[in-house]
Amino acid sequence: MLLEGKNALVTGGSQGIGTATSLELAREGANVCLTYRSHESEAQQYADEIREMGRKALAVKCDISSFSEAEAVVKTAVEELGGLEILVNNAGMNWDGVSWKMTEEQWDRVIEVNLKGYFNFTRQVAPIFKDQKYGKILNITSINGLRGKFGQTNYSASKAGIIGFTKALAKELGGFGVNVNAVAPGLIETAMLKESEARDKIIDMAMAEIVLKRVGQPEDLANVVAFLASDKARHVTGEVIKVDGGQYI
């Protein structure tokens, strides 16, 4: 197993990519703390699944845009798991609208969650990883942070910000044995997509771009994150790995 004896914190672990990542890290041997905001029953269910694998697990409610709540979650994770070596910044949101109609609230909330939320958790783990001279930080961004998307200036800006954040952080922490990388998914078939009234239209538009002609699954992201969180990727840092079936090409 790639992550035997390691402890991981995954934000937004009660749905989609966060759930798949939490479970995959556990399969590879890690104990996992996952956060949720509103899907408590699902979060507790996945924590139970991880415990059934023989790992430690806990699910903690948190608004990642709150600095103090992030601080409390990290403290709890360290105490309950016995340490921390891996952070996966995954939780996020979108609130779409064209720029000439977007409200200040739409802009502020997406930036607070998607960008400030990543800083909040990273700020808490960075001193831990620095002092122990070991750590893995994985930031989930998006190909739309690389290319932009119509109707998503707020979302695209937040995801582009994560890329700059990742590269700067890799430079700051690299001398202390900490790897920092970003993973940029294209279209992934999460529960939110499956339940969307526009599912078929969204998939058709994406399939016109995806060269592998398949819709990505949360597990496709989770497998890459697990690799980057392991010492198999010890010489990889500051990178943005696209997991998009060639959608960006």
Secondary structure, DSSP 8 states (H G I E B T S, - for coil): -TTTT-EEEETTTTSHHHHHHHHHHHHTT-EEEEEESS-HHHHHHHHHHHHHTT--EEEEE--TT-HHHHHHHHHHHHHHHT---EEEE-------B-TTT--HHHHHHHHIIIIIHHHHHHHHHHHHHHHHT-EEEEEE--THHHH--TTBHHHHHHHHHHHHHHHHHHHHHGGGTEEEEEEEE--B--HHHHT-TTHHHHHHHHHTT-TT-S-B-HHHHHHHHHHHTSGGGTT--S-EEEESTTTT-
